[in-house]
Amino acid sequence: MRAQNPFFWPFQMVFSGFSSVGKSADQTYWDSAAVARTTPVIQRITYSDLFAVLSEGAQDFAKTRADAILLVFILPIIGIAAIVAASGPGYADLLFPLLSGFVLVSPIAAFGFYEMSRRLEADQRAGWTDALGVLTSPAIGTIALLSLTLISIFILWMGAAHFLFVAFSGKQHPISLGVMLVHILTHLRGWGLIISGFAVGFVFAVIVLALSVVSFPMVLDRPEGFVGAIGTSLKAFAFNVGPLLAWGLIVSLGLFVGVAFALVGLVVVLPILSHATWHLYRRLVHY
């Protein structure tokens, strides 16, 4: 054995994870029961289940706290960089769509935490480097397709937000964030933009919730293809519209709180919500 440079060690772990993308066999990554599972059966949940999974998510976070924080800490750095870029002259109108659009792609960032919860459930080690085990999953192709789907929806949201801004405020970009806020809050058309933006954003958020609430954790749990995972997620949403809309509201408010604290709040909020979503999946789908 030899001592390793502590600065380069995390990068070596990440490189090792990427170098083994998709290399695990089905029987290695999933147990034999998972490979042989039958058609999933959708269960109805209640509002009390939402509080239960939040508690379970917090327990998972407590078990992996240091590793989870290390895994997610890069997100505030990326977010702050995006805010600085969008706050520049001529780009202020992009700031709010970027921040609100984080809700649409947050399931992608949650994959590592789903993997940690899966490992905790199986009494396996669940450190941050183990979370990179998701890269070795034989479902990596399906994971990539699901991620690209949400990225495409995010791009559509940014386009819709820009269209609304132009429709209500004209083609001229605001020279600063302060000028834009004054214009929006002191003009009737500005309030029209706010209301329309919330309405359109709500539609996008519901679409993402319906597509991802089951499909993302499901492809880590069992050998399921893209169409099957999406179909199961849509069925689960249709069977539990009320509770899952409430769950979407909880997630949105939680992420809003995380973003409001200079994005640093995401270091705690995102892991808890991600672990909780794994346990929500367990309550929604039985085999």
Backbone as CSV, one residue per row, in Angstrom:
resi,resn,N_x,N_y,N_z,CA_x,CA_y,CA_z,C_x,C_y,C_z
1,MET,0.839,-1.198,0.000,0.000,0.000,0.000,0.872,1.244,0.000
2,ARG,0.338,2.327,-0.587,1.090,3.567,-0.591,0.136,4.719,-0.314
3,ALA,0.689,5.769,0.258,-0.130,6.940,0.569,-0.549,7.638,-0.717
4,GLN,-1.797,8.138,-0.727,-2.300,8.851,-1.886,-2.475,10.323,-1.563
5,ASN,-2.307,11.145,-2.568,-2.521,12.575,-2.409,-3.988,12.816,-2.059
6,PRO,-4.295,13.412,-0.889,-5.691,13.579,-0.480,-6.468,14.509,-1.397
7,PHE,-5.761,15.398,-2.126,-6.455,16.304,-3.028,-6.954,15.564,-4.268
8,PHE,-6.132,14.648,-4.774,-6.491,13.963,-6.006,-7.324,12.701,-5.768
9,TRP,-7.380,12.243,-4.522,-8.100,11.006,-4.255,-9.568,11.046,-4.673
10,PRO,-10.346,12.126,-4.334,-11.748,12.147,-4.775,-11.880,12.079,-6.291
11,PHE,-10.950,12.761,-7.010,-11.030,12.746,-8.465,-10.724,11.353,-9.010
12,GLN,-9.820,10.641,-8.335,-9.513,9.277,-8.745,-10.721,8.375,-8.550
13,MET,-11.475,8.595,-7.460,-12.666,7.796,-7.219,-13.725,8.060,-8.290
14,VAL,-13.909,9.341,-8.633,-14.881,9.694,-9.668,-14.472,9.097,-11.013
15,PHE,-13.194,9.209,-11.356,-12.704,8.654,-12.618,-12.910,7.145,-12.651
16,SER,-12.659,6.499,-11.514,-12.844,5.057,-11.434,-14.305,4.690,-11.671
17,GLY,-15.207,5.508,-11.125,-16.629,5.247,-11.330,-17.024,5.375,-12.781
18,PHE,-16.558,6.443,-13.443,-16.901,6.642,-14.839,-16.267,5.583,-15.743
19,SER,-15.084,5.109,-15.358,-14.399,4.113,-16.188,-15.089,2.758,-16.157
20,SER,-15.983,2.540,-15.159,-16.683,1.263,-15.061,-18.162,1.400,-15.400
21,VAL,-18.514,2.416,-16.192,-19.909,2.679,-16.522,-20.566,1.439,-17.131
22,GLY,-21.662,1.022,-16.509,-22.479,-0.055,-17.038,-21.849,-1.426,-17.023
23,LYS,-20.783,-1.655,-16.269,-20.059,-2.924,-16.338,-20.614,-4.012,-15.425
24,SER,-21.479,-3.654,-14.479,-22.028,-4.675,-13.591,-23.046,-5.544,-14.332
25,ALA,-22.970,-6.843,-14.116,-23.972,-7.745,-14.668,-25.258,-7.638,-13.854
26,ASP,-26.389,-8.049,-14.446,-27.670,-7.980,-13.736,-27.594,-8.665,-12.386
27,GLN,-27.026,-9.878,-12.355,-26.986,-10.646,-11.119,-26.020,-10.058,-10.096
28,THR,-25.083,-9.217,-10.567,-24.144,-8.574,-9.647,-24.768,-7.343,-9.006
29,TYR,-25.460,-6.567,-9.823,-26.024,-5.308,-9.327,-27.336,-5.541,-8.579
30,TRP,-28.219,-6.377,-9.150,-29.479,-6.713,-8.490,-29.398,-8.119,-7.916
31,ASP,-30.160,-8.382,-6.863,-30.229,-9.761,-6.383,-31.128,-10.577,-7.308
32,SER,-31.082,-11.892,-7.163,-31.824,-12.765,-8.075,-33.323,-12.518,-8.005
33,ALA,-33.809,-12.135,-6.813,-35.240,-11.860,-6.677,-35.646,-10.659,-7.506
34,ALA,-34.764,-9.643,-7.545,-35.086,-8.441,-8.315,-35.124,-8.750,-9.807
35,VAL,-34.191,-9.575,-10.263,-34.132,-9.909,-11.683,-35.375,-10.676,-12.105
36,ALA,-35.921,-11.481,-11.184,-37.049,-12.343,-11.525,-38.404,-11.757,-11.132
37,ARG,-38.431,-10.507,-10.687,-39.683,-9.933,-10.199,-40.767,-9.890,-11.280
38,THR,-41.988,-9.969,-10.809,-43.124,-9.949,-11.726,-43.573,-8.512,-11.973
39,THR,-44.725,-8.396,-12.631,-45.258,-7.082,-12.974,-45.507,-6.256,-11.707
40,PRO,-45.085,-5.014,-11.675,-45.302,-4.178,-10.487,-46.783,-3.890,-10.264
41,VAL,-47.172,-3.825,-9.012,-48.547,-3.520,-8.630,-48.561,-2.170,-7.933
42,ILE,-49.375,-1.262,-8.443,-49.447,0.085,-7.883,-50.301,0.085,-6.623
43,GLN,-49.804,0.733,-5.580,-50.515,0.850,-4.310,-51.031,2.276,-4.118
44,ARG,-52.134,2.380,-3.422,-52.635,3.711,-3.061,-51.976,4.150,-1.755
45,ILE,-51.590,5.408,-1.695,-50.992,5.957,-0.486,-51.882,7.061,0.069
46,THR,-51.609,7.449,1.308,-52.358,8.528,1.948,-51.408,9.685,2.250
47,TYR,-51.967,10.785,2.680,-51.147,11.951,3.002,-50.222,11.656,4.189
48,SER,-50.646,10.775,5.076,-49.789,10.435,6.213,-48.520,9.718,5.757
49,ASP,-48.594,9.025,4.619,-47.411,8.359,4.094,-46.313,9.365,3.733
50,LEU,-46.716,10.560,3.351,-45.732,11.578,2.966,-44.867,11.966,4.165
51,PHE,-45.489,12.113,5.324,-44.723,12.448,6.527,-43.851,11.270,6.947
52,ALA,-44.359,10.059,6.712,-43.584,8.867,7.083,-42.325,8.755,6.227
53,VAL,-42.446,8.996,4.924,-41.260,8.859,4.064,-40.268,9.989,4.308
54,LEU,-40.764,11.159,4.688,-39.848,12.239,5.054,-39.031,11.850,6.284
55,SER,-39.682,11.217,7.249,-38.969,10.749,8.434,-37.933,9.694,8.056
56,GLU,-38.304,8.776,7.174,-37.371,7.735,6.736,-36.220,8.339,5.935
57,GLY,-36.530,9.360,5.140,-35.477,10.039,4.395,-34.491,10.741,5.304
58,ALA,-35.009,11.355,6.369,-34.135,12.016,7.347,-33.255,10.999,8.068
59,GLN,-33.795,9.807,8.331,-33.004,8.758,8.975,-31.873,8.288,8.063
60,ASP,-32.169,8.136,6.776,-31.117,7.753,5.831,-30.042,8.832,5.759
61,PHE,-30.470,10.078,5.772,-29.511,11.184,5.724,-28.629,11.185,6.966
62,ALA,-29.230,10.877,8.124,-28.453,10.842,9.369,-27.382,9.755,9.308
63,LYS,-27.677,8.651,8.634,-26.726,7.551,8.527,-25.587,7.857,7.557
64,THR,-25.842,8.725,6.594,-24.843,8.985,5.537,-24.520,10.468,5.461
65,ARG,-24.687,11.183,6.564,-24.645,12.640,6.539,-23.374,13.199,5.902
66,ALA,-22.218,12.811,6.392,-20.967,13.375,5.878,-20.781,13.048,4.403
67,ASP,-21.098,11.810,4.024,-20.937,11.408,2.631,-21.936,12.121,1.735
68,ALA,-23.175,12.279,2.221,-24.200,12.932,1.423,-23.847,14.394,1.174
69,ILE,-23.359,15.066,2.195,-22.987,16.470,2.053,-21.853,16.622,1.038
70,LEU,-20.869,15.724,1.107,-19.759,15.776,0.165,-20.246,15.538,-1.260
71,LEU,-21.217,14.617,-1.404,-21.721,14.273,-2.725,-22.466,15.424,-3.375
72,VAL,-23.201,16.213,-2.584,-24.079,17.228,-3.143,-23.485,18.636,-3.091
73,PHE,-22.339,18.808,-2.440,-21.837,20.155,-2.187,-21.484,20.906,-3.470
74,ILE,-21.245,20.174,-4.548,-20.886,20.822,-5.805,-22.066,21.590,-6.388
75,LEU,-23.303,21.203,-6.039,-24.478,21.850,-6.619,-24.581,23.335,-6.283
76,PRO,-24.388,23.739,-5.014,-24.423,25.183,-4.742,-23.373,25.961,-5.531
77,ILE,-22.198,25.369,-5.721,-21.153,26.053,-6.491,-21.610,26.292,-7.927
78,ILE,-22.189,25.252,-8.539,-22.694,25.389,-9.907,-23.825,26.403,-9.956
79,GLY,-24.734,26.319,-8.965,-25.875,27.227,-8.948,-25.474,28.681,-8.777
80,ILE,-24.527,28.924,-7.876,-24.069,30.299,-7.658,-23.402,30.842,-8.916
81,ALA,-22.641,30.006,-9.602,-22.021,30.430,-10.855,-23.082,30.799,-11.893
82,ALA,-24.165,30.001,-11.942,-25.250,30.287,-12.885,-25.954,31.597,-12.529
83,ILE,-26.147,31.840,-11.228,-26.787,33.078,-10.788,-25.941,34.287,-11.165
84,VAL,-24.646,34.191,-10.932,-23.742,35.302,-11.279,-23.794,35.572,-12.772
85,ALA,-23.785,34.495,-13.573,-23.815,34.662,-15.024,-25.132,35.278,-15.482
86,ALA,-26.251,34.809,-14.891,-27.562,35.292,-15.307,-27.867,36.686,-14.780
87,SER,-27.118,37.140,-13.795,-27.362,38.462,-13.219,-26.683,39.578,-14.007
88,GLY,-25.896,39.210,-14.989,-25.183,40.206,-15.782,-26.111,40.991,-16.682
89,PRO,-25.619,42.071,-17.251,-26.428,42.895,-18.143,-26.988,42.077,-19.305
90,GLY,-28.312,42.198,-19.518,-28.940,41.527,-20.638,-29.361,40.096,-20.376
91,TYR,-29.032,39.559,-19.199,-29.378,38.165,-18.908,-30.249,38.022,-17.666
92,ALA,-30.663,39.114,-17.071,-31.411,39.050,-15.812,-32.717,38.286,-15.960
93,ASP,-33.321,38.303,-17.163,-34.595,37.613,-17.354,-34.442,36.092,-17.316
94,LEU,-33.192,35.602,-17.365,-32.960,34.157,-17.311,-32.842,33.635,-15.881
95,LEU,-32.651,34.537,-14.921,-32.348,34.119,-13.559,-33.468,33.298,-12.933
96,PHE,-34.697,33.804,-12.959,-35.797,33.106,-12.306,-36.165,31.799,-13.012
97,PRO,-36.180,31.749,-14.356,-36.395,30.447,-15.003,-35.314,29.425,-14.661
98,LEU,-34.065,29.880,-14.513,-32.992,28.953,-14.146,-33.190,28.393,-12.748
99,LEU,-33.503,29.276,-11.800,-33.673,28.828,-10.412,-34.888,27.928,-10.262
100,SER,-36.018,28.334,-10.859,-37.224,27.515,-10.748,-37.090,26.230,-11.546
101,GLY,-36.318,26.279,-12.628,-36.130,25.090,-13.450,-35.327,24.010,-12.773
102,PHE,-34.654,24.343,-11.678,-33.899,23.322,-10.944,-34.814,22.207,-10.460
103,VAL,-36.077,22.547,-10.146,-37.036,21.531,-9.709,-37.222,20.478,-10.797
104,LEU,-37.158,20.896,-12.063,-37.420,19.984,-13.172,-36.302,18.966,-13.364
105,VAL,-35.077,19.339,-13.024,-33.946,18.422,-13.244,-33.408,17.834,-11.942
106,SER,-34.018,18.190,-10.806,-33.525,17.699,-9.521,-33.536,16.173,-9.407
107,PRO,-34.496,15.449,-10.058,-34.419,13.981,-9.964,-33.114,13.403,-10.499
108,ILE,-32.486,14.086,-11.446,-31.205,13.600,-11.976,-30.147,13.646,-10.874
109,ALA,-30.129,14.756,-10.130,-29.163,14.903,-9.034,-29.438,13.921,-7.908
110,ALA,-30.660,13.355,-7.877,-31.039,12.463,-6.777,-30.584,11.026,-6.981
111,PHE,-30.117,10.666,-8.177,-29.779,9.275,-8.456,-28.783,8.701,-7.439
112,GLY,-27.764,9.474,-7.099,-26.768,8.988,-6.146,-27.365,8.677,-4.792
113,PHE,-28.354,9.471,-4.376,-28.988,9.246,-3.079,-29.940,8.055,-3.134
114,TYR,-30.598,7.858,-4.280,-31.398,6.646,-4.435,-30.510,5.409,-4.271
115,GLU,-29.315,5.475,-4.865,-28.389,4.352,-4.770,-27.960,4.122,-3.322
116,MET,-27.739,5.199,-2.595,-27.354,5.065,-1.193,-28.483,4.434,-0.381
117,SER,-29.731,4.847,-0.632,-30.869,4.258,0.069,-31.039,2.791,-0.299
118,ARG,-30.815,2.468,-1.566,-30.905,1.075,-2.004,-29.897,0.210,-1.264
119,ARG,-28.689,0.756,-1.098,-27.641,0.010,-0.397,-27.928,-0.095,1.095
120,LEU,-28.431,0.962,1.697,-28.794,0.896,3.116,-29.871,-0.153,3.345
121,GLU,-30.820,-0.203,2.428,-31.908,-1.172,2.517,-31.391,-2.607,2.472
122,ALA,-30.310,-2.809,1.727,-29.722,-4.139,1.580,-28.602,-4.393,2.586
123,ASP,-28.473,-3.497,3.579,-27.431,-3.615,4.605,-26.032,-3.611,3.993
124,GLN,-25.850,-2.784,2.975,-24.547,-2.624,2.335,-23.960,-1.267,2.704
125,ARG,-22.663,-1.117,2.460,-22.006,0.166,2.702,-22.610,1.221,1.778
126,ALA,-22.766,2.449,2.282,-23.436,3.489,1.494,-22.707,4.818,1.617
127,GLY,-21.405,4.838,1.327,-20.651,6.083,1.310,-20.831,6.816,-0.005
128,TRP,-20.242,8.007,-0.093,-20.440,8.798,-1.313,-19.785,8.141,-2.513
129,THR,-18.672,7.431,-2.290,-18.066,6.731,-3.419,-18.921,5.543,-3.849
130,ASP,-19.638,4.942,-2.898,-20.552,3.852,-3.251,-21.722,4.374,-4.073
131,ALA,-22.108,5.633,-3.833,-23.192,6.214,-4.620,-22.832,6.254,-6.105
132,LEU,-21.520,6.326,-6.396,-21.087,6.291,-7.795,-21.315,4.921,-8.416
133,GLY,-21.687,3.940,-7.575,-22.023,2.629,-8.097,-23.177,2.669,-9.066
134,VAL,-23.965,3.748,-9.014,-25.052,3.887,-9.979,-24.513,3.899,-11.408
135,LEU,-23.261,4.349,-11.565,-22.660,4.391,-12.897,-22.368,2.995,-13.437
136,THR,-22.193,2.035,-12.534,-21.909,0.665,-12.973,-23.179,-0.114,-13.250
137,SER,-24.329,0.475,-12.955,-25.592,-0.234,-13.122,-25.803,-0.659,-14.568
138,PRO,-26.310,-1.878,-14.779,-26.645,-2.290,-16.149,-27.780,-1.468,-16.746
139,ALA,-28.443,-0.659,-15.904,-29.522,0.205,-16.383,-29.019,1.588,-16.774
140,ILE,-27.702,1.753,-16.935,-27.148,3.088,-17.191,-27.721,3.711,-18.457
141,GLY,-28.038,2.870,-19.466,-28.644,3.403,-20.683,-30.014,3.990,-20.417
142,THR,-30.816,3.289,-19.615,-32.141,3.795,-19.253,-32.023,5.045,-18.397
143,ILE,-31.054,5.050,-17.483,-30.809,6.231,-16.651,-30.486,7.440,-17.528
144,ALA,-29.660,7.222,-18.551,-29.295,8.311,-19.461,-30.517,8.822,-20.218
145,LEU,-31.391,7.906,-20.674,-32.593,8.318,-21.395,-33.534,9.118,-20.502
146,LEU,-33.711,8.665,-19.269,-34.557,9.398,-18.326,-33.987,10.791,-18.060
147,SER,-32.674,10.866,-17.902,-32.028,12.155,-17.640,-32.183,13.090,-18.832
148,LEU,-31.991,12.565,-20.033,-32.140,13.381,-21.241,-33.577,13.867,-21.399
149,THR,-34.531,13.054,-20.976,-35.935,13.463,-21.036,-36.180,14.692,-20.167
150,LEU,-35.657,14.670,-18.942,-35.844,15.821,-18.052,-35.070,17.040,-18.533
151,ILE,-33.889,16.819,-19.083,-33.116,17.948,-19.627,-33.873,18.586,-20.787
152,SER,-34.509,17.758,-21.611,-35.306,18.280,-22.732,-36.481,19.096,-22.222
153,ILE,-37.136,18.613,-21.157,-38.251,19.357,-20.570,-37.753,20.680,-19.989
154,PHE,-36.572,20.661,-19.366,-35.990,21.889,-18.826,-35.736,22.910,-19.941
155,ILE,-35.213,22.444,-21.072,-34.958,23.332,-22.208,-36.270,23.920,-22.724
156,LEU,-37.315,23.084,-22.797,-38.624,23.580,-23.223,-39.148,24.629,-22.249
157,TRP,-38.919,24.406,-20.945,-39.347,25.379,-19.940,-38.628,26.713,-20.129
158,MET,-37.329,26.658,-20.375,-36.588,27.902,-20.593,-37.108,28.631,-21.815
159,GLY,-37.446,27.877,-22.873,-38.016,28.500,-24.066,-39.376,29.110,-23.787
160,ALA,-40.213,28.403,-23.025,-41.535,28.922,-22.683,-41.426,30.173,-21.822
161,ALA,-40.480,30.149,-20.868,-40.285,31.314,-19.997,-39.833,32.526,-20.808
162,HIS,-38.947,32.292,-21.769,-38.490,33.403,-22.621,-39.643,33.937,-23.470
163,PHE,-40.467,33.033,-23.997,-41.617,33.454,-24.799,-42.559,34.319,-23.974
164,LEU,-42.821,33.906,-22.721,-43.697,34.682,-21.857,-43.098,36.050,-21.556
165,PHE,-41.792,36.080,-21.310,-41.150,37.363,-21.008,-41.276,38.325,-22.185
166,VAL,-41.027,37.814,-23.384,-41.136,38.650,-24.580,-42.578,39.107,-24.783
167,ALA,-43.543,38.194,-24.539,-44.950,38.521,-24.751,-45.430,39.625,-23.818
168,PHE,-44.919,39.617,-22.590,-45.389,40.591,-21.602,-44.483,41.818,-21.453
169,SER,-43.213,41.681,-21.800,-42.276,42.780,-21.553,-41.571,43.287,-22.798
170,GLY,-41.817,42.662,-23.946,-41.148,43.098,-25.162,-39.826,42.389,-25.363
171,LYS,-39.200,42.631,-26.494,-37.980,41.919,-26.854,-36.725,42.485,-26.190
172,GLN,-36.814,43.667,-25.620,-35.635,44.283,-25.028,-35.313,43.632,-23.678
173,HIS,-34.092,43.158,-23.517,-33.674,42.542,-22.263,-33.408,43.608,-21.204
174,PRO,-33.720,43.348,-19.948,-33.466,44.328,-18.879,-31.969,44.513,-18.668
175,ILE,-31.595,45.737,-18.326,-30.169,46.016,-18.164,-29.632,45.479,-16.843
176,SER,-30.523,45.203,-15.881,-30.083,44.649,-14.600,-31.258,43.964,-13.926
177,LEU,-30.940,43.159,-12.909,-31.978,42.455,-12.167,-32.873,43.440,-11.424
178,GLY,-32.287,44.490,-10.842,-33.078,45.471,-10.108,-34.074,46.184,-10.994
179,VAL,-33.642,46.589,-12.180,-34.538,47.268,-13.125,-35.673,46.350,-13.532
180,MET,-35.354,45.082,-13.761,-36.383,44.126,-14.169,-37.427,43.941,-13.065
181,LEU,-36.974,43.810,-11.813,-37.907,43.610,-10.704,-38.829,44.815,-10.533
182,VAL,-38.272,46.017,-10.635,-39.097,47.225,-10.517,-40.140,47.265,-11.621
183,HIS,-39.723,46.942,-12.841,-40.639,46.974,-13.985,-41.761,45.955,-13.809
184,ILE,-41.414,44.748,-13.364,-42.413,43.686,-13.237,-43.400,43.982,-12.111
185,LEU,-42.889,44.428,-10.961,-43.726,44.600,-9.778,-44.567,45.876,-9.801
186,THR,-44.249,46.799,-10.683,-44.976,48.075,-10.711,-45.830,48.247,-11.957
187,HIS,-45.941,47.201,-12.781,-46.757,47.286,-13.987,-47.722,46.105,-14.040
188,LEU,-48.911,46.362,-14.571,-49.927,45.323,-14.681,-49.437,44.161,-15.541
189,ARG,-48.736,44.478,-16.635,-48.227,43.414,-17.510,-47.182,42.558,-16.777
190,GLY,-46.475,43.178,-15.853,-45.508,42.422,-15.070,-46.180,41.383,-14.192
191,TRP,-47.303,41.754,-13.580,-48.036,40.784,-12.774,-48.652,39.701,-13.652
192,GLY,-49.014,40.077,-14.879,-49.488,39.072,-15.831,-48.397,38.061,-16.129
193,LEU,-47.157,38.545,-16.242,-46.014,37.656,-16.469,-45.816,36.716,-15.275
194,ILE,-45.933,37.244,-14.058,-45.750,36.424,-12.867,-46.799,35.313,-12.803
195,ILE,-48.071,35.689,-13.004,-49.152,34.705,-12.927,-49.019,33.659,-14.030
196,SER,-48.735,34.109,-15.248,-48.581,33.180,-16.368,-47.382,32.266,-16.161
197,GLY,-46.298,32.832,-15.638,-45.108,32.031,-15.386,-45.352,30.941,-14.367
198,PHE,-46.084,31.274,-13.287,-46.405,30.260,-12.283,-47.308,29.171,-12.865
199,ALA,-48.270,29.583,-13.696,-49.200,28.608,-14.276,-48.475,27.643,-15.213
200,VAL,-47.650,28.182,-16.097,-46.913,27.335,-17.039,-45.889,26.484,-16.289
201,GLY,-45.212,27.079,-15.311,-44.247,26.330,-14.525,-44.898,25.180,-13.770
202,PHE,-46.122,25.404,-13.289,-46.854,24.341,-12.588,-47.109,23.153,-13.511
203,VAL,-47.485,23.437,-14.747,-47.742,22.363,-15.720,-46.472,21.556,-15.962
204,PHE,-45.358,22.245,-16.170,-44.083,21.554,-16.382,-43.711,20.714,-15.160
205,ALA,-43.906,21.261,-13.966,-43.545,20.543,-12.738,-44.389,19.290,-12.564
206,VAL,-45.679,19.364,-12.875,-46.557,18.194,-12.759,-46.141,17.118,-13.757
207,ILE,-45.780,17.516,-14.971,-45.324,16.551,-15.976,-44.085,15.813,-15.485
208,VAL,-43.124,16.561,-14.942,-41.897,15.934,-14.442,-42.197,15.024,-13.258
209,LEU,-43.071,15.474,-12.366,-43.435,14.659,-11.209,-44.051,13.335,-11.651
210,ALA,-44.986,13.395,-12.595,-45.657,12.183,-13.063,-44.686,11.233,-13.753
211,LEU,-43.729,11.782,-14.491,-42.784,10.952,-15.232,-41.700,10.342,-14.351
212,SER,-41.322,11.028,-13.278,-40.099,10.656,-12.562,-40.299,10.076,-11.173
213,VAL,-41.455,10.261,-10.550,-41.592,9.910,-9.134,-41.333,8.427,-8.880
214,VAL,-41.657,7.577,-9.841,-41.403,6.140,-9.706,-40.299,5.677,-10.639
215,SER,-40.245,6.222,-11.842,-39.334,5.699,-12.866,-37.869,5.787,-12.467
216,PHE,-37.450,6.882,-11.840,-36.030,7.056,-11.506,-35.557,6.042,-10.467
217,PRO,-36.234,5.912,-9.318,-35.786,4.877,-8.379,-36.025,3.466,-8.905
218,MET,-37.031,3.284,-9.745,-37.381,1.951,-10.221,-36.275,1.314,-11.044
219,VAL,-35.617,2.103,-11.893,-34.586,1.512,-12.757,-33.333,1.133,-11.974
220,LEU,-33.188,1.674,-10.766,-32.103,1.236,-9.897,-32.484,-0.013,-9.119
221,ASP,-33.774,-0.210,-8.923,-34.264,-1.295,-8.089,-34.434,-2.606,-8.840
222,ARG,-34.718,-2.539,-10.140,-35.008,-3.750,-10.896,-34.700,-3.518,-12.382
223,PRO,-34.487,-4.586,-13.140,-34.211,-4.429,-14.566,-35.462,-4.040,-15.342
224,GLU,-35.704,-2.765,-15.490,-36.888,-2.236,-16.168,-36.454,-1.268,-17.250
225,GLY,-37.076,-1.344,-18.406,-36.730,-0.459,-19.508,-37.346,0.920,-19.370
226,PHE,-36.987,1.805,-20.287,-37.441,3.194,-20.264,-38.961,3.275,-20.327
227,VAL,-39.568,2.584,-21.282,-41.023,2.668,-21.475,-41.759,2.093,-20.263
228,GLY,-41.293,0.941,-19.768,-41.940,0.328,-18.610,-41.855,1.193,-17.367
229,ALA,-40.685,1.812,-17.135,-40.510,2.659,-15.956,-41.394,3.902,-16.031
230,ILE,-41.426,4.534,-17.210,-42.274,5.719,-17.387,-43.748,5.345,-17.241
231,GLY,-44.136,4.226,-17.840,-45.528,3.793,-17.749,-45.953,3.526,-16.320
232,THR,-45.090,2.873,-15.541,-45.406,2.595,-14.139,-45.520,3.887,-13.343
233,SER,-44.642,4.843,-13.630,-44.678,6.124,-12.925,-45.977,6.868,-13.217
234,LEU,-46.395,6.863,-14.484,-47.644,7.539,-14.851,-48.849,6.873,-14.188
235,LYS,-48.834,5.532,-14.114,-49.935,4.819,-13.455,-49.970,5.155,-11.968
236,ALA,-48.802,5.185,-11.343,-48.746,5.509,-9.912,-49.292,6.912,-9.660
237,PHE,-48.964,7.836,-10.548,-49.456,9.210,-10.402,-50.968,9.249,-10.577
238,ALA,-51.483,8.534,-11.584,-52.924,8.527,-11.836,-53.699,7.923,-10.661
239,PHE,-53.111,6.933,-9.981,-53.762,6.289,-8.842,-53.691,7.141,-7.572
240,ASN,-52.751,8.085,-7.535,-52.506,8.844,-6.298,-52.314,10.330,-6.588
241,VAL,-53.216,10.903,-7.378,-53.038,12.293,-7.826,-52.923,13.249,-6.641
242,GLY,-53.852,13.170,-5.700,-53.853,14.096,-4.569,-52.586,14.023,-3.731
243,PRO,-52.261,12.849,-3.183,-51.046,12.755,-2.366,-49.775,13.103,-3.135
244,LEU,-49.696,12.715,-4.405,-48.465,12.993,-5.154,-48.362,14.467,-5.549
245,LEU,-49.484,15.133,-5.776,-49.417,16.585,-5.972,-48.942,17.258,-4.687
246,ALA,-49.413,16.755,-3.548,-48.947,17.293,-2.267,-47.454,17.025,-2.103
247,TRP,-47.000,15.843,-2.543,-45.576,15.535,-2.472,-44.780,16.485,-3.367
248,GLY,-45.298,16.751,-4.550,-44.634,17.705,-5.436,-44.520,19.082,-4.801
249,LEU,-45.559,19.493,-4.070,-45.526,20.779,-3.374,-44.468,20.765,-2.279
250,ILE,-44.380,19.658,-1.535,-43.362,19.537,-0.481,-41.967,19.636,-1.077
251,VAL,-41.748,18.913,-2.175,-40.431,18.939,-2.829,-40.112,20.344,-3.330
252,SER,-41.083,20.983,-3.967,-40.862,22.330,-4.505,-40.541,23.319,-3.396
253,LEU,-41.295,23.269,-2.300,-41.045,24.177,-1.175,-39.686,23.889,-0.544
254,GLY,-39.357,22.599,-0.416,-38.062,22.246,0.153,-36.911,22.751,-0.689
255,LEU,-37.010,22.563,-1.994,-35.952,23.040,-2.884,-35.900,24.564,-2.898
256,PHE,-37.080,25.202,-2.776,-37.107,26.671,-2.720,-36.355,27.166,-1.494
257,VAL,-36.577,26.503,-0.361,-35.862,26.876,0.871,-34.364,26.670,0.671
258,GLY,-33.998,25.550,0.042,-32.581,25.292,-0.205,-31.945,26.340,-1.084
259,VAL,-32.677,26.750,-2.111,-32.167,27.777,-3.025,-32.118,29.136,-2.334
260,ALA,-33.123,29.421,-1.502,-33.209,30.734,-0.850,-32.013,31.003,0.049
261,PHE,-31.445,29.967,0.637,-30.268,30.131,1.493,-28.997,30.031,0.654
262,ALA,-28.957,30.872,-0.384,-27.793,30.961,-1.273,-27.417,29.593,-1.845
263,LEU,-28.423,28.727,-2.020,-28.264,27.380,-2.573,-27.559,26.412,-1.621
264,VAL,-26.974,26.917,-0.539,-26.272,26.040,0.402,-27.263,25.129,1.122
265,GLY,-28.513,25.588,1.272,-29.525,24.756,1.909,-29.771,23.451,1.179
266,LEU,-29.422,23.407,-0.110,-29.595,22.180,-0.880,-28.741,21.040,-0.330
267,VAL,-27.655,21.390,0.350,-26.752,20.385,0.904,-27.485,19.477,1.890
268,VAL,-28.504,20.007,2.554,-29.302,19.212,3.490,-30.629,18.797,2.859
269,VAL,-31.286,19.735,2.184,-32.635,19.491,1.676,-32.650,18.416,0.587
270,LEU,-31.736,18.509,-0.383,-31.760,17.573,-1.503,-31.544,16.124,-1.069
271,PRO,-30.556,15.826,-0.200,-30.411,14.432,0.243,-31.651,13.889,0.955
272,ILE,-32.244,14.684,1.861,-33.417,14.205,2.605,-34.577,13.922,1.657
273,LEU,-34.838,14.853,0.735,-35.936,14.661,-0.211,-35.669,13.480,-1.140
274,SER,-34.414,13.298,-1.530,-34.069,12.192,-2.429,-34.238,10.852,-1.732
275,HIS,-33.711,10.733,-0.513,-33.898,9.492,0.246,-35.388,9.230,0.485
276,ALA,-36.128,10.292,0.777,-37.563,10.140,1.027,-38.288,9.662,-0.226
277,THR,-37.860,10.119,-1.389,-38.488,9.688,-2.641,-38.277,8.201,-2.873
278,TRP,-37.102,7.690,-2.490,-36.869,6.247,-2.589,-37.892,5.477,-1.741
279,HIS,-38.116,5.940,-0.523,-39.071,5.256,0.357,-40.507,5.457,-0.131
280,LEU,-40.778,6.585,-0.778,-42.092,6.804,-1.375,-42.334,5.789,-2.497
281,TYR,-41.307,5.555,-3.300,-41.383,4.541,-4.355,-41.718,3.182,-3.763
282,ARG,-41.098,2.830,-2.653,-41.362,1.558,-2.002,-42.831,1.430,-1.582
283,ARG,-43.450,2.528,-1.206,-44.849,2.491,-0.792,-45.803,2.502,-1.994
284,LEU,-45.342,3.053,-3.100,-46.188,3.151,-4.275,-46.207,1.879,-5.107
285,VAL,-45.092,1.146,-5.129,-44.952,-0.006,-6.025,-44.602,-1.249,-5.207
286,HIS,-45.412,-2.288,-5.360,-45.148,-3.580,-4.747,-45.008,-4.637,-5.836
287,TYR,-44.351,-5.738,-5.489,-44.144,-6.812,-6.472,-44.677,-8.128,-5.937
